[in-house]
Amino acid sequence: MPLPQGFSEWEHLQSVLMQVHNRIVRDEFNDADDDDISTPRSSLKTACLLKDNDSILQTLLRYWLFYVDLRKAQDLQTPIYGIPIDGYQSEVAYKPQVKLFFKEDLDDIEPGYAPIRAEITFRLYDERYDTFSPSEAQSLATRIRSEFASGGGYRWHKGRLKVSYRRPEQGYQLIITAFSESEAREVIGKVIGLQGHSVDPDYLTISNRASNPPTVPPMEVIYGKNRRLPRKRPVGWVRFQYAELHLWGLPQPITLVDRTGYRANPLEVA
């Protein structure tokens, strides 16, 4: 359907921004009134709400106030428990580590929940920080791209079954929560195959829960409000996103492969 006669790109964009942004602002300041500057929170709310007669500059300033000065942009990043890399590296020297990241497709995410994620890590046990070369990193990136990033990205079914594969002498301490044993075996086989290894059944451990947690967790009162408890071992499909290499002595990881388009300087792009 063609755009209507006299269609204004700015008016349309502004209308959509007002619907989306103002809903978020009102939810954040639900204890304060609109168009009121008599209290600090109501004054902030009024300043953050987009108005129909705002210029582009005013719109940008209101966004800046809400997301930067009031630090709401931190809500866009899932909180992570951790310590700064330089602090960790000053205490611990480690073998080169590869991390593979997977995430649920946007269209599959259930309303009200964060996307299901998975992270698989292993060590390059025959290497050291001072032996692993850029050419070896490129070779590894090419193998990962071929195995995990081709055909729209490798997708596997996360679930309630926990399958462990522990061979520390080869760099593996894998724990896969998959929908089935065959699914877990396939994932493990693809991961260790990156180093030319094959699965030895003697090192596989399969754990079944005595009872599975509910698919939809119950509500409980937390900090004075009725809130949904976190999901335990959620079931869903996750797709490969990117892979990175951590080398002791480097403050930032090296992106080996990237499917997202958001990672800086990846060795391979899919």
N, C-alpha and C positions, 0 to 999 in steps of 0.2 A: 504494500500500500504506500503510495507516495506521500511525502510530507505535505501538510495543509498549506494553502496559499498564505503568504505572510508569516511563515514559521520563523521564529527567532531562536537561534541556537542558545543564546545567553538566557533568555527567559525560560526555556525548557530546562537547561542545566540548573538554573537557580531554583526552579520549582522542585526538582528532584533533590537537590542539596538540602533545601528547607525541610522536605519530608523526612529524609534520612537523618541529617545532622540534628535537627531540633528534637526528634524523638529521643536520640541518645542524650542530649543535654537535659531534657525534661526528666528522663529516668535518673540521671546523675543528681539533679537538684530537685528531686520530688518532694522535698520538705520546704521548698521556697516557692513564692508566687511569681508569675510572669509580670513583666512591666512594673517591677517594684525595686527600688534601690535603697530601701530603709534599713536593710540588714546586709551584712557582708555577703551571705550566700545568695540572697535574692538579687543583689547588685551584680554578682558574678554571673548569675543565670541570665539576667537581662543583657549583659554584655556579650554573652556567648551565643544567644539565640540569633539566628539569621532572620533578617527582615526583608520584606518584599521590595523595599526601595533601596536596599543596600547596593553600593557600587561593588565592582570586582575587588577593589582594594579593601573595602570594609569587610567583605566576605572572607578574604584571606586573613585579615587581622583577627576576626572572630575565631577562625580555625586555629590560628597560631596561639591565641590566648587559651583555648580549651585544650588543645593537644600538646602544646609545648610548655607554656608557663604553668598550667595546672597539671601537667605531666600525665594527661590521660593517654598519651601515645604509648605509655608503658603497658597499657592493657592489650595492645596489639601483639605483644610478645609474651608468650607463655612463660611464667616465672620458672627459673631454673635454680636448683640447689647446686652450688659449686664454689670454687675459689679461683682467683685470678691465675692465669697460666704461669706468669713469672714466679708467683709464690709457690705453686706446685712444683715447677721444674727446679726451683732452688732446693727442694727437699727430696725429690724423687727423680732418679734417672731411669729411663724405660726404653724398651725395644720399640722400633717403629710400629705404629698402630694404624690400622685401616678401619674406618667407620662407614657403614652403608646405612642410609636413611630411607625409610619408606613412610608413606602417608596415605590415608584414605582419600579417594577422589571427592572433589567438592560436591558432586551430584549425589553421592552416597551418604553424606553426613546426615545423621538424624537431627532434626530440629532440637535445639536446647543442649546439644552436646558438642564437645570439641572433636576434631577429627581423630580417628584412631591412628596411632603412630607405631612404628617399630624401628629399632636400631640394632644392628648386628655389628659386632666388632671382633677383630682378630689381630694377632701380632705377626709381624714378619720376623720369626724367631731366629732365622739365619743371618739377619742383618743387624747393623748398629747405626746409630745416628751419623757416624762419620764414614760409613761404607755405602750407604744407600744413595745412589746417584740420580740426577735428573733423568737420565736415559732409562733407568730402571723404573722410575716413577711413571714415565710416559708409557712404557711397556705394560705396566700394571693397569694404568688408566685405560689403555686400549682393550685389555682383556675384560675389565669391568664393563666398559661400554658395550662390548659384544655380548656379554652374558646377561647384563641387567638393564641396559638402556635401549636396546633395539626393540622394534615393533611396538612402540608406544610405552615402553617401560615394563619390566617384569612385575607381575601382580601375583600375590599369594594371599591365602585365606588365614587370617589370624583367628585364634579360638581359645578353647579352654584347656587343651592338652599340652602339657609341658614336656618337651623333649630336650635333653641335654646331650652335648657332645663335648667331652673334655679330653683333650690331648695337649697338655701344656708344653710338652717338648716340641710340638709343632706350632704352638701359638694359639691353640683353640680352647676357649672356655665358653662355648656357645650354649645359650638357653633360648629355645624357640617355643613360643606359645602358639600352636597352630590348631587348625580345625580338625586335622586328622594326622595319624602317624605318617602316612604316605606324603602328605603335604610337608611335614617337618623334614622328612628324609630328603625330599627334593630340594628344599631351601638349603639345608646343610650341605648337600652334595654340590650345589652351585657355588656356595661360598668357599668351601675348601678346595674346590676345583680350580679356583683362581691361582693357587700355588701348586697345581699339579697333583694334589692329593685326592684320594678316594675314601669313601666312608668305610670305616672298620666297625662292624656291628658290636664288637666287644666294648666299644667306648660309648655306645648309646645307652642312655637311661631314660625311661618313659615313666612319667608320673601322672596318675589320674587323681583328681580331687575326690574326696569322699562324698562331697556334695557341691554342686556348682552354684555360684552366687547368682542372684536373680539377674535377668537380662536388663530390667529396669530397676535400678537400686531404689530402696525406700527413702522417704523423706524423714529428716530428723531436725530437731531444733539445734542450730549451731549459732552461737553468738546472738541469741535473741530472735532469730528468724528461722522459719521453716525452710530448710534447704535440702536439695537432692544430694545424697551421698555419692562419692566418686564410683564410677564403674570399675569392677574388678574383672580382668581378663575379657574385655569386650570382644565381640565376634564381628568380623568384617574384613573386607578386602583392602589390602594396602598395596601401593604401587611405588616402585623405586623412584626416588627423587634426586639424590646426589650421593657422591662418595668423597671422603676426604682422608688425607694422610696426616698423621701427627708425628712429627719428628722432634725428639728432645733437642733443645737448643734453638728451635724456631718458635717465636711468640705466636704465630698464626698458622693454622692448618693449611695444607696445600689441597686445593680442590682438584680431585682427580677427574671426576665426571660430573656434569651438571645437566639435568633436564628441566630445571625450573626457570632458567634465564636470569636468576637473581644473584648467583655466586660470581665473585670476582676472579678473573684469570683462570678459568678451569683448563686443565690439560686436554680434555675432550668434552665436546658439546653434543647433546643428542636432542 
